[in-house]
Amino acid sequence: YGFINTCLKSLVVEKYGEETWEKLRLQAGVQDSFLTFEVYKDEITMQLVDKACKILGVPADMVLREFGEYFFEFCKRSGYDHMLRTLGGNLYEFIENLDALHSYLSLSYQAILFLFVFPQEMNAPSFRVEKNEDGSMHLHYYSDRRGLCHIVPGIIGAAALDFFNIEISMEIVNQTEEEERTGKKEHIVFLVTQNPVFSYKERNEFSSSSQYLADSEKQIENQLNKEDLEKAKNTIRGSGSSVCPVKKSHWKTIRGIITLGKGKLLRGFDPVYPKSLWIDTKTFCNGLPFHMVFDKELRVKQAGVSIQKIVPGLQTMGICLDHYFSIVHPEVPFTISSIQKFINSQFVFQTRRETMPESWKRRPMLELRGQMIWMESLQCMLYLCSPLLRTLHELEERQMHIADIAPHDVTRDLILLNQQRLAEMELSNQLERKKEELRILSKHLEEEKKKTEALLYAMLPEHVANQLKEGKRVEAGEFKECTILFSDVVTFTNICAQCEPIQIVLMLNSMYLRFDRLTTVHDVYKVETIGDAYMVVGGVPVPVPTHAERVANFALGMIIAAKGVQNPVSGNPIQIRVGIHTGPVLAGVVGEKMPRYCLFGDTVNIASRMESHGVPSKIHLSSSAYQCLKYKNFEMTERGEIEVKGKGKMHTYFLVRNKTATENEIMGRP
């Protein structure tokens, strides 16, 4: 289920960062997020674990153990805390009931399991625990997934510390592959040893209580008279030797049954059994309609009335149980020895289709779920069970009714409650899917937004575009000094007259792509293009003191770049004219539809005149542009005075080269 992969993602993101997870998932070739109740292939989880080991440089057993510890906390945060805490009063009971918890969750959530969240049909792991005389335990772990056993110490260790305040150590003492459990190839035996964990306060209380016991013993010895002592001894003898061993002193005996200072008995609970069973056979079989008793040879000795009704063959006492049922869970052979080995597990039986009555053969087979109880005195096994039904639909499919289930059986309530729970789960799944769809849509929207912003910023300066997006009015700004460049293609009119329009478009596109790249290299702002004219400015919209140098280097790059563009008429490289002027301008946005950031002022006119009065493949400078570049490591030559339309005579110059920059630096090449 996606719950496992979501937990693994959460662990990596929380402890190693989002970048590590992104790298991990890309190498593993998996998606970024997982739906909690969606079934995913085992290979996805295995791939994630394998890549995590390689990326983090940590052995697989350490990764799995850390994952196990984190998975326990993740389950608690996901709402399983209360359920887990009530599983057992100590670690032994907790482990002993893990399989029962699996079975319950499988029933309630349609095969969503707690530990290693795998669906039932995919063979969930099983656990069997044995107590040793020295207080240690042997934990048997069965799974058909090799290599995941190291998760178990992480989960069990975290549960022991959190729920029972004990530290445990787990080591593998045996590892085999067996066929005893169908499909369960790996059998790992862990030796579990435990030590209580005391806080500083608890240690002090423990040591002081020892002293208190010693002092209290003296106090009681002085206070109790012989008559009271004799009464206490008689009480002890009457209760039997099993309560207090004979070898104990009378003070130790009294201390064993009395809480000092409180007078409460500490004696363990001893149940009282009747001399004979006060229930007749008929009442028993009617009161427990789904139960069976069978011996070591699996011969049926007794069966409840409802199970007899469904499986008429059980009315013939002495038939073999495995002729009518197969064991679905745990996956063990149908023998007494195998059942005894997993006596603490929930057992699921399924009727065999070939031995069912004709009317049942077209229905889904009935499953029974319950516990096994070995009756030593009778050498028989009692199977107390209920129909394994999740919904009213499953009840109807088997043509059964609520009345077929005993009134005391909580299966009645579970079927009705689960009907609502399944509806809630389906709604939760739909919400989770919608959430994932919204996340993907949001991600795509963000990508499209970035594309739109990139397009907008290509048309307008960023700060201007942001103001327009916010609905603000963009005020015109005055720039006291900037450098403006114009360029055009020599004999462009003649070229247009002799070529197809598409050839002109291809030529201009090839040229402008080169020029656009250079604007990024030299950080100048492209104002506009009209036909073959190309206009850029330095120092606008962001004032910079190096505006003239930037535009000059850009112009040198333009001359070099133009040599790579072919004239569609002659086949030779095209020639361009470039003009540059420095001066003040006014800049602002004009229009609402297709708004443009435009420059206004005489500086624009003079820069245009520098281009139109220029020379092919030359960079024409005004005197103000020359003054800005005079001491900036540029080589320039004087052109002299020329007549400029609308301006009269002007002293101008040609820019030749940058004395310190190479051609690669000018072109932005590596």
C-alpha positions as CSV (number, residue, x, y, z in Angstrom):
1,Y,0.0,0.0,0.0
2,G,1.0,3.6,-0.5
3,F,1.1,4.0,3.3
4,I,4.5,2.3,3.3
5,N,6.0,4.4,0.5
6,T,4.5,7.6,2.0
7,C,6.2,6.7,5.3
8,L,9.6,6.1,3.5
9,K,9.3,9.4,1.7
10,S,8.4,11.2,5.0
11,L,11.5,9.7,6.7
12,V,13.9,10.7,3.9
13,V,12.5,14.3,3.7
14,E,12.4,14.8,7.4
15,K,15.9,13.5,8.1
16,Y,17.8,14.1,4.9
17,G,15.9,16.9,3.1
18,E,13.7,17.3,0.1
19,E,16.6,17.3,-2.4
20,T,17.7,13.8,-1.2
21,W,14.2,12.5,-1.7
22,E,14.0,14.0,-5.2
23,K,17.4,12.4,-6.1
24,L,16.3,9.1,-4.6
25,R,13.0,8.9,-6.4
26,L,14.5,9.9,-9.7
27,Q,17.1,7.1,-9.4
28,A,14.5,4.6,-8.4
29,G,12.2,5.8,-11.2
30,V,9.1,6.3,-9.0
31,Q,6.5,9.0,-8.6
32,D,6.7,11.8,-6.1
33,S,3.6,10.9,-4.0
34,F,1.6,7.8,-3.2
35,L,-2.1,7.3,-2.3
36,T,-2.5,5.8,1.2
37,F,-4.8,3.0,0.3
38,E,-3.6,2.4,-3.3
39,V,-1.8,-0.9,-3.9
40,Y,1.7,-0.6,-5.4
41,K,4.1,-3.2,-6.5
42,D,6.7,-4.5,-4.1
43,E,9.4,-3.6,-6.5
44,I,8.8,0.1,-5.9
45,T,9.5,-0.2,-2.1
46,M,12.5,-2.5,-2.8
47,Q,13.9,0.0,-5.3
48,L,13.5,2.9,-2.9
49,V,15.3,1.0,-0.1
50,D,18.1,-0.1,-2.5
51,K,18.7,3.4,-3.8
52,A,18.5,4.9,-0.3
53,C,21.4,2.6,0.8
54,K,23.5,3.7,-2.2
55,I,22.8,7.4,-1.9
56,L,23.2,7.6,1.9
57,G,26.1,5.2,2.0
58,V,24.5,3.2,4.8
59,P,24.1,-0.7,5.0
60,A,20.7,-2.1,4.2
61,D,20.2,-3.4,7.7
62,M,20.7,0.0,9.3
63,V,18.4,1.7,6.8
64,L,15.7,-0.9,7.4
65,R,16.1,-0.6,11.2
66,E,15.8,3.2,11.1
67,F,12.8,2.8,8.8
68,G,11.2,0.4,11.3
69,E,11.7,2.9,14.2
70,Y,10.3,5.7,12.1
71,F,7.4,3.6,10.8
72,F,6.2,3.0,14.4
73,E,6.1,6.7,15.1
74,F,4.5,7.3,11.7
75,C,1.7,4.8,12.6
76,K,1.1,6.6,15.9
77,R,0.8,9.9,14.1
78,S,-1.5,8.4,11.6
79,G,-4.1,7.5,14.3
80,Y,-3.1,4.0,15.3
81,D,-1.6,5.0,18.7
82,H,-4.6,4.1,20.9
83,M,-5.2,0.8,19.1
84,L,-1.5,-0.2,19.5
85,R,-1.4,0.7,23.2
86,T,-4.3,-1.5,24.0
87,L,-2.8,-4.5,22.2
88,G,-1.2,-6.0,25.3
89,G,-0.1,-5.2,28.9
90,N,3.5,-6.2,28.2
91,L,5.8,-6.8,25.3
92,Y,5.0,-10.5,25.1
93,E,1.3,-9.9,24.8
94,F,1.9,-7.1,22.4
95,I,3.8,-9.3,20.0
96,E,1.5,-12.3,20.6
97,N,-1.5,-10.2,19.4
98,L,0.1,-8.7,16.3
99,D,-1.3,-11.3,14.0
100,A,-4.8,-10.7,15.6
101,L,-4.4,-7.0,14.8
102,H,-3.5,-7.8,11.2
103,S,-6.7,-9.9,11.0
104,Y,-8.9,-7.1,12.5
105,L,-7.5,-4.4,10.2
106,S,-7.8,-6.8,7.3
107,L,-11.5,-7.2,8.1
108,S,-12.2,-3.5,8.9
109,Y,-10.2,-1.9,6.1
110,Q,-10.3,-4.5,3.4
111,A,-6.8,-6.0,3.9
112,I,-5.0,-2.9,5.1
113,L,-2.5,-4.3,7.5
114,F,-0.5,-2.5,10.2
115,L,2.9,-4.1,10.1
116,F,4.4,-4.1,6.6
117,V,1.1,-2.8,5.2
118,F,0.4,-5.5,2.6
119,P,-2.9,-6.9,1.4
120,Q,-3.9,-10.3,2.7
121,E,-3.7,-11.9,-0.7
122,M,-0.1,-10.8,-1.0
123,N,0.9,-12.9,2.1
124,A,1.3,-10.7,5.1
125,P,4.1,-11.7,7.5
126,S,3.3,-13.6,10.7
127,F,4.7,-13.6,14.2
128,R,5.0,-16.3,16.8
129,V,6.6,-15.6,20.2
130,E,8.0,-18.1,22.8
131,K,8.9,-17.3,26.4
132,N,12.2,-18.6,27.8
133,E,12.9,-19.4,31.5
134,D,15.5,-16.6,31.8
135,G,12.9,-14.0,30.8
136,S,14.1,-13.6,27.2
137,M,11.9,-14.4,24.3
138,H,12.2,-16.1,20.9
139,L,10.3,-14.2,18.2
140,H,9.6,-16.2,15.0
141,Y,9.1,-14.0,11.9
142,Y,7.7,-15.6,8.7
143,S,7.7,-13.8,5.4
144,D,8.0,-14.5,1.7
145,R,9.9,-11.2,1.2
146,R,13.6,-11.8,1.7
147,G,15.8,-9.1,3.2
148,L,13.1,-7.1,5.2
149,C,13.6,-8.8,8.5
150,H,15.8,-5.9,9.9
151,I,12.7,-3.7,10.0
152,V,11.3,-5.9,12.8
153,P,13.9,-4.9,15.5
154,G,13.2,-1.2,14.6
155,I,9.5,-1.5,15.1
156,I,9.5,-3.8,18.1
157,G,12.3,-1.9,19.8
158,A,10.4,1.4,19.4
159,A,7.2,-0.1,20.7
160,A,8.9,-1.6,23.7
161,L,10.5,1.7,24.7
162,D,7.4,3.8,24.1
163,F,4.7,1.5,25.5
164,F,6.5,-0.5,28.2
165,N,9.5,1.6,29.1
166,I,12.0,-1.2,28.4
167,E,15.0,-1.3,26.2
168,I,15.4,-4.5,24.2
169,S,18.2,-6.1,22.1
170,M,17.3,-8.4,19.2
171,E,19.7,-10.7,17.4
172,I,19.1,-13.3,14.8
173,V,19.8,-16.7,16.1
174,N,18.4,-18.7,13.2
175,Q,17.5,-18.1,9.6
176,T,16.0,-20.7,7.4
177,E,14.0,-21.2,4.3
178,E,11.0,-23.5,4.8
179,E,8.0,-24.7,2.9
180,E,5.9,-25.4,6.1
181,R,4.0,-22.2,5.5
182,T,2.7,-22.0,2.0
183,G,4.4,-19.1,0.3
184,K,6.4,-18.1,3.4
185,K,9.9,-18.8,2.3
186,E,11.9,-17.0,5.0
187,H,11.8,-17.9,8.7
188,I,13.8,-15.7,11.0
189,V,14.2,-16.4,14.8
190,F,15.1,-13.4,16.9
191,L,16.4,-13.6,20.5
192,V,14.7,-10.8,22.4
193,T,16.3,-9.7,25.7
194,Q,14.9,-6.8,27.7
195,N,15.9,-4.4,30.4
196,P,13.7,-1.9,32.2
197,V,14.5,1.8,31.7
198,F,14.3,3.8,34.9
199,S,14.3,7.6,35.0
200,Y,16.4,9.3,37.7
201,K,13.3,9.8,39.8
202,E,12.2,6.2,39.4
203,R,15.7,4.9,40.4
204,N,15.5,7.0,43.7
205,E,12.0,5.7,44.4
206,F,13.1,2.1,43.7
207,S,16.1,2.3,46.1
208,S,14.1,4.1,48.8
209,S,11.3,1.5,48.6
210,S,13.9,-1.2,49.3
211,Q,14.9,0.6,52.5
212,Y,11.2,1.1,53.3
213,L,10.5,-2.6,53.1
214,A,13.3,-3.4,55.5
215,D,12.2,-0.8,58.0
216,S,8.6,-1.9,57.7
217,E,9.5,-5.5,58.4
218,K,11.0,-4.5,61.7
219,Q,8.0,-2.3,62.5
220,I,5.5,-5.1,61.9
221,E,7.6,-7.6,63.8
222,N,7.3,-5.3,66.9
223,Q,3.6,-4.6,66.4
224,L,2.1,-7.9,65.5
225,N,1.4,-10.2,68.5
226,K,1.7,-14.0,68.4
227,E,-2.0,-14.4,68.0
228,D,-2.1,-12.3,64.8
229,L,0.9,-14.1,63.5
230,E,-0.7,-17.5,64.1
231,K,-3.8,-16.4,62.3
232,A,-1.8,-15.2,59.3
233,K,0.1,-18.5,59.1
234,N,-3.2,-20.5,59.3
235,T,-4.5,-18.3,56.4
236,I,-1.5,-19.1,54.4
237,R,-1.7,-22.9,55.0
238,G,-5.3,-22.9,54.0
239,S,-4.7,-21.2,50.7
240,G,-2.3,-23.9,49.5
241,S,1.4,-24.2,49.0
242,S,1.3,-22.8,45.5
243,V,0.7,-19.3,46.9
244,C,3.7,-19.1,49.2
245,P,6.5,-21.7,49.2
246,V,7.0,-23.5,52.5
247,K,10.7,-22.7,52.7
248,K,10.0,-18.9,53.1
249,S,10.2,-17.4,56.6
250,H,6.9,-16.3,58.1
251,W,7.8,-12.7,57.6
252,K,8.6,-13.2,54.0
253,T,5.3,-15.1,53.7
254,I,3.3,-12.3,55.3
255,R,5.1,-9.8,53.1
256,G,4.1,-11.9,50.1
257,I,0.4,-11.5,50.7
258,I,0.1,-8.1,52.4
259,T,0.9,-4.7,51.0
260,L,2.9,-3.1,53.8
261,G,1.1,-0.2,55.4
262,K,-2.1,-0.7,53.4
263,G,-3.4,-4.2,54.3
264,K,-4.3,-5.2,50.7
265,L,-3.8,-8.7,49.4
266,L,-1.2,-9.1,46.7
267,R,-2.1,-12.7,46.0
268,G,-2.6,-13.6,42.3
269,F,-6.1,-14.2,40.9
270,D,-7.2,-17.9,41.1
271,P,-10.3,-18.7,39.0
272,V,-13.0,-21.0,40.5
273,Y,-14.3,-23.8,38.2
274,P,-17.5,-25.8,38.8
275,K,-17.2,-29.5,39.5
276,S,-19.3,-30.2,36.4
277,L,-20.2,-28.1,33.3
278,W,-23.6,-26.5,33.9
279,I,-24.7,-26.4,30.2
280,D,-26.2,-29.1,28.1
281,T,-24.9,-30.0,24.7
282,K,-27.9,-28.6,22.8
283,T,-27.7,-25.2,24.4
284,F,-24.0,-25.1,23.8
285,C,-24.3,-25.8,20.1
286,N,-27.2,-23.3,19.7
287,G,-25.5,-20.6,21.8
288,L,-22.2,-21.0,19.9
289,P,-23.6,-21.7,16.4
290,F,-20.2,-21.3,14.7
291,H,-17.8,-23.6,16.6
292,M,-16.1,-26.9,15.9
293,V,-14.3,-29.5,18.0
294,F,-11.9,-31.9,16.3
295,D,-9.2,-34.4,17.4
296,K,-5.6,-34.9,16.4
297,E,-6.7,-36.8,13.3
298,L,-8.9,-33.8,12.3
299,R,-12.1,-35.9,12.9
300,V,-15.0,-33.6,13.8
301,K,-16.4,-34.4,17.3
302,Q,-18.8,-31.4,17.6
303,A,-20.2,-28.5,15.5
304,G,-22.5,-25.5,16.0
305,V,-25.9,-25.5,14.5
306,S,-25.3,-22.7,12.0
307,I,-22.1,-24.2,10.6
308,Q,-24.0,-27.5,10.3
309,K,-26.7,-25.7,8.3
310,I,-24.2,-24.3,5.9
311,V,-22.0,-27.4,5.7
312,P,-24.3,-30.3,6.1
313,G,-21.4,-32.8,5.9
314,L,-20.5,-31.8,9.5
315,Q,-23.6,-33.5,10.7
316,T,-21.8,-36.8,10.2
317,M,-19.6,-36.9,13.2
318,G,-16.2,-38.3,12.7
319,I,-15.6,-36.9,9.2
320,C,-12.3,-35.2,8.5
321,L,-12.4,-31.5,8.8
322,D,-9.9,-30.8,6.0
323,H,-12.3,-32.4,3.5
324,Y,-14.6,-29.5,4.0
325,F,-12.3,-26.6,4.9
326,S,-8.9,-25.2,4.0
327,I,-6.8,-22.9,6.1
328,V,-6.5,-19.4,4.5
329,H,-4.6,-17.7,7.4
330,P,-2.0,-18.4,8.7
331,E,-0.7,-20.3,5.7
332,V,0.1,-23.5,7.4
333,P,-0.5,-27.2,6.6
334,F,-3.8,-28.5,7.9
335,T,-2.3,-30.6,10.8
336,I,-2.7,-30.4,14.6
337,S,1.0,-29.8,15.0
338,S,1.0,-26.8,12.7
339,I,-2.1,-25.3,14.3
340,Q,-0.6,-25.7,17.7
341,K,2.6,-23.9,16.6
342,F,0.4,-20.8,15.7
343,I,-2.2,-21.3,18.4
344,N,-2.1,-17.6,19.3
345,S,-2.9,-16.5,15.7
346,Q,-6.3,-15.8,14.3
347,F,-7.3,-18.7,12.1
348,V,-9.3,-18.2,8.9
349,F,-11.0,-21.3,7.4
350,Q,-12.7,-21.3,4.0
351,T,-15.2,-23.9,2.8
352,R,-14.1,-26.1,-0.1
353,R,-16.3,-25.5,-3.2
354,E,-16.3,-29.2,-4.3
355,T,-17.8,-30.4,-1.0
356,M,-20.4,-27.7,-0.6
357,P,-24.1,-28.3,-1.5
358,E,-25.2,-27.5,-5.0
359,S,-26.9,-24.3,-4.0
360,W,-23.7,-23.0,-2.5
361,K,-21.4,-23.7,-5.5
362,R,-22.5,-20.6,-7.4
363,R,-22.0,-18.4,-4.3
364,P,-18.7,-17.0,-2.9
365,M,-17.3,-19.5,-0.4
366,L,-17.9,-18.8,3.3
367,E,-14.9,-17.9,5.4
368,L,-14.7,-18.3,9.2
369,R,-12.4,-16.4,11.5
370,G,-11.7,-17.3,15.1
371,Q,-9.3,-18.7,17.7
372,M,-8.0,-22.2,18.4
373,I,-8.0,-23.6,22.0
374,W,-6.3,-26.9,22.7
375,M,-8.1,-29.0,25.3
376,E,-5.4,-31.2,26.8
377,S,-7.7,-33.4,28.8
378,L,-9.7,-34.3,25.8
379,Q,-6.8,-34.2,23.3
380,C,-9.0,-32.1,21.1
381,M,-8.9,-28.7,19.5
382,L,-11.8,-26.2,19.9
383,Y,-12.3,-23.7,17.1
384,L,-14.4,-20.8,18.3
385,C,-15.3,-18.7,15.2
386,S,-17.6,-16.3,13.4
387,P,-18.4,-15.7,9.8
388,L,-15.8,-13.5,8.2
389,L,-18.1,-10.9,6.6
390,R,-17.2,-7.3,6.0
391,T,-20.4,-5.8,4.5
392,L,-24.1,-6.4,4.0
393,H,-23.3,-7.1,0.3
394,E,-21.1,-10.1,1.3
395,L,-23.9,-11.3,3.6
396,E,-26.4,-11.2,0.8
397,E,-24.0,-12.9,-1.7
398,R,-23.9,-15.9,0.6
399,Q,-27.7,-15.7,1.1
400,M,-27.2,-15.4,4.8
401,H,-29.0,-13.1,7.3
402,I,-28.1,-11.3,10.5
403,A,-30.3,-13.8,12.3
404,D,-27.9,-16.6,11.4
405,I,-25.3,-14.9,13.6
406,A,-25.6,-15.3,17.4
407,P,-26.9,-12.2,19.2
408,H,-23.8,-12.0,21.4
409,D,-21.5,-12.1,18.4
410,V,-20.0,-8.7,17.6
411,T,-19.9,-9.7,13.9
412,R,-23.4,-8.4,13.7
413,D,-22.4,-4.9,14.8
414,L,-19.1,-5.0,12.8
415,I,-21.0,-5.7,9.5
416,L,-23.3,-2.7,10.1
417,L,-20.5,-0.4,11.3
418,N,-18.2,-1.5,8.6
419,Q,-20.8,-0.6,6.0
420,Q,-20.5,3.1,7.1
421,R,-16.7,2.8,7.5
422,L,-16.2,1.5,4.0
423,A,-18.3,4.4,2.6
424,E,-16.1,6.8,4.6
425,M,-13.0,5.1,3.3
426,E,-14.2,5.4,-0.2
427,L,-14.8,9.1,0.4
428,S,-11.4,9.5,1.9
429,N,-9.8,7.7,-1.1
430,Q,-11.7,10.1,-3.5
431,L,-10.5,13.1,-1.5
432,E,-7.0,11.8,-1.5
433,R,-7.1,11.3,-5.3
434,K,-8.6,14.8,-5.8
435,K,-5.9,16.2,-3.6
436,E,-3.2,14.5,-5.7
437,E,-4.9,15.7,-8.9
438,L,-5.0,19.3,-7.5
439,R,-1.3,19.0,-6.5
440,I,-0.4,17.9,-10.0
441,L,-2.6,20.7,-11.5
442,S,-1.0,23.2,-9.1
443,K,2.5,22.1,-10.2
444,H,1.5,22.4,-13.9
445,L,-0.1,25.8,-13.2
446,E,3.1,27.0,-11.5
447,E,5.2,25.8,-14.5
448,E,2.8,27.6,-16.9
449,K,2.9,30.7,-14.7
450,K,6.7,30.7,-15.0
451,K,6.5,30.4,-18.8
452,T,4.0,33.3,-18.9
453,E,6.2,35.4,-16.6
454,A,9.2,34.6,-18.8
455,L,7.3,35.7,-21.9
456,L,6.1,38.9,-20.1
457,Y,9.6,39.7,-18.8
458,A,10.9,39.3,-22.4
459,M,8.5,42.0,-23.5
460,L,8.7,44.4,-20.5
461,P,11.2,45.1,-17.7
462,E,10.5,42.9,-14.7
463,H,9.7,45.6,-12.2
464,V,7.3,47.2,-14.8
465,A,5.7,43.9,-15.6
466,N,5.1,43.2,-11.8
467,Q,3.5,46.6,-11.4
468,L,1.1,45.9,-14.3
469,K,0.2,42.5,-12.9
470,E,-0.7,44.1,-9.6
471,G,-3.0,46.6,-11.5
472,K,-0.8,49.6,-10.7
473,R,-0.2,52.5,-13.0
474,V,3.4,52.6,-14.2
475,E,4.8,56.2,-14.0
476,A,7.2,57.4,-16.6
477,G,10.8,57.7,-15.4
478,E,13.6,60.1,-16.4
479,F,17.1,58.7,-16.8
480,K,19.8,61.4,-16.8
481,E,22.3,59.3,-18.8
482,C,22.0,56.1,-20.8
483,T,23.4,54.7,-24.1
484,I,21.2,53.8,-27.0
485,L,22.1,51.6,-30.0
486,F,20.3,51.2,-33.3
487,S,21.3,48.8,-36.1
488,D,19.9,47.8,-39.5
489,V,20.8,45.6,-42.5
490,V,22.6,47.2,-45.4
491,T,20.6,47.1,-48.7
492,F,17.7,45.4,-46.8
493,T,15.2,47.0,-49.3
494,N,16.9,45.4,-52.3
495,I,17.1,42.0,-50.5
496,C,13.4,42.1,-49.9
497,A,12.6,42.9,-53.5
498,Q,14.6,39.9,-54.7
499,C,13.5,37.2,-52.2
500,E,10.5,35.3,-51.0
501,P,9.0,36.6,-47.8
502,I,9.8,33.4,-46.0
503,Q,13.5,33.8,-46.8
504,I,13.4,37.3,-45.3
505,V,11.7,36.0,-42.2
506,L,14.3,33.2,-41.8
507,M,17.2,35.6,-42.3
508,L,15.9,38.1,-39.7
509,N,15.1,35.3,-37.2
510,S,18.6,33.9,-37.5
511,M,20.1,37.3,-36.9
512,Y,17.8,38.3,-34.1
513,L,18.3,35.1,-32.2
514,R,22.1,35.8,-32.2
515,F,21.5,39.4,-31.1
516,D,19.0,38.4,-28.3
517,R,21.6,36.0,-26.8
518,L,24.1,38.8,-26.7
519,T,21.7,41.1,-24.8
520,T,21.8,38.5,-22.0
521,V,25.6,38.2,-22.2
522,H,26.1,42.0,-21.8
523,D,23.0,42.7,-19.7
524,V,21.5,45.4,-22.0
525,Y,17.7,45.9,-22.5
526,K,16.2,45.1,-25.9
527,V,13.7,47.9,-26.6
528,E,12.1,46.7,-29.9
529,T,12.7,45.5,-33.5
530,I,11.0,47.1,-36.5
531,G,11.7,45.3,-39.7
532,D,15.4,45.1,-39.9
533,A,16.0,47.7,-37.2
534,Y,17.2,46.5,-33.8
535,M,17.2,48.8,-30.8
536,V,18.8,48.3,-27.3
537,V,19.7,50.5,-24.4
538,G,22.1,50.4,-21.5
539,G,21.3,52.0,-18.2
540,V,17.6,51.6,-18.6
541,P,15.4,50.5,-16.8
542,V,18.0,49.9,-14.2
543,P,20.6,52.7,-14.0
544,V,24.2,51.5,-14.1
545,P,27.5,53.4,-14.5
546,T,28.9,51.0,-17.1
547,H,26.0,51.5,-19.6
548,A,28.3,52.7,-22.4
549,E,30.8,49.8,-22.0
550,R,28.0,47.3,-22.1
551,V,26.4,48.7,-25.2
552,A,29.9,49.0,-26.9
553,N,30.7,45.4,-26.2
554,F,27.2,44.4,-27.4
555,A,27.8,46.3,-30.7
556,L,31.2,44.6,-31.3
557,G,29.4,41.2,-30.7
558,M,26.7,42.2,-33.3
559,I,29.3,42.8,-36.0
560,I,30.8,39.3,-35.3
561,A,27.4,37.6,-35.1
562,A,26.2,39.2,-38.4
563,K,29.0,37.4,-40.2
564,G,27.2,34.1,-39.4
565,V,24.0,35.2,-41.1
566,Q,23.7,34.5,-44.9
567,N,22.3,37.0,-47.4
568,P,19.6,35.0,-49.3
569,V,20.4,36.9,-52.6
570,S,24.2,36.7,-52.8
571,G,24.9,33.9,-50.4
572,N,27.5,36.0,-48.6
573,P,27.3,37.2,-45.0
574,I,25.0,40.1,-44.4
575,Q,26.4,43.5,-43.4
576,I,24.9,45.8,-40.7
577,R,25.3,49.4,-39.7
578,V,25.4,50.3,-36.0
579,G,24.9,53.7,-34.4
580,I,25.4,54.6,-30.7
581,H,24.6,57.7,-28.7
582,T,24.7,58.6,-25.0
583,G,22.3,61.1,-23.3
584,P,19.2,61.5,-21.2
585,V,15.8,59.9,-22.0
586,L,12.3,59.5,-20.6
587,A,11.0,55.9,-20.4
588,G,7.5,54.6,-19.8
589,V,4.8,52.2,-20.8
590,V,2.4,53.2,-23.5
591,G,-0.9,51.6,-24.4
592,E,-3.1,48.9,-22.7
593,K,-3.2,46.3,-25.5
594,M,0.2,44.9,-26.2
595,P,1.9,47.5,-24.0
596,R,5.5,48.4,-24.8
597,Y,8.2,50.0,-22.7
598,C,9.3,52.9,-24.9
599,L,12.0,55.5,-24.8
600,F,11.4,59.2,-25.6
601,G,13.8,62.2,-26.1
602,D,16.3,63.6,-28.5
603,T,18.8,61.0,-27.5
604,V,16.7,58.4,-29.3
605,N,16.7,60.5,-32.5
606,I,20.5,61.1,-32.4
607,A,21.2,57.4,-31.9
608,S,19.0,56.6,-34.9
609,R,20.9,59.2,-37.0
610,M,24.2,57.6,-36.0
611,E,22.9,54.4,-37.4
612,S,21.5,55.8,-40.6
613,H,24.6,57.9,-41.3
614,G,26.9,55.0,-40.5
615,V,29.1,52.8,-42.7
616,P,28.5,49.0,-43.4
617,S,30.1,46.7,-40.8
618,K,31.2,49.7,-38.7
619,I,30.1,51.0,-35.3
620,H,29.3,54.7,-35.5
621,L,29.7,56.7,-32.2
622,S,28.5,60.2,-31.3
623,S,30.9,62.5,-29.4
624,S,29.0,61.9,-26.1
625,A,29.4,58.1,-26.6
626,Y,33.0,58.6,-27.4
627,Q,33.6,60.6,-24.2
628,C,32.1,57.8,-22.1
629,L,34.3,55.2,-23.7
630,K,37.5,57.3,-24.0
631,Y,39.3,55.9,-21.0
632,K,37.7,52.5,-20.9
633,N,40.2,50.3,-22.9
634,F,38.4,50.7,-26.2
635,E,40.1,51.4,-29.5
636,M,38.3,54.2,-31.5
637,T,39.1,56.2,-34.6
638,E,38.0,59.7,-35.5
639,R,35.6,60.0,-38.5
640,G,35.5,63.8,-38.3
641,E,32.6,66.2,-38.9
642,I,29.6,65.0,-40.9
643,E,26.3,66.6,-41.9
644,V,23.5,64.9,-39.9
645,K,19.9,65.3,-41.0
646,G,18.0,67.6,-38.7
647,K,21.1,68.1,-36.5
648,G,23.6,69.9,-38.7
649,K,27.3,69.1,-38.4
650,M,28.4,66.6,-35.8
651,H,31.9,65.3,-34.8
652,T,31.7,61.5,-34.8
653,Y,33.9,58.4,-34.3
654,F,34.2,54.7,-35.1
655,L,34.5,51.9,-32.5
656,V,37.1,49.4,-33.6
657,R,37.7,46.9,-30.7
658,N,37.9,46.2,-27.0
659,K,41.6,46.2,-26.1
660,T,41.3,43.8,-23.1
661,A,38.5,41.4,-24.1
662,T,38.9,38.4,-26.5
663,E,36.4,37.5,-29.2
664,N,35.1,34.6,-27.1
665,E,34.5,36.9,-24.1
666,I,32.7,39.4,-26.4
667,M,30.5,36.6,-27.8
668,G,29.9,35.0,-24.4
669,R,31.6,31.7,-25.4
670,P,33.2,29.4,-22.8
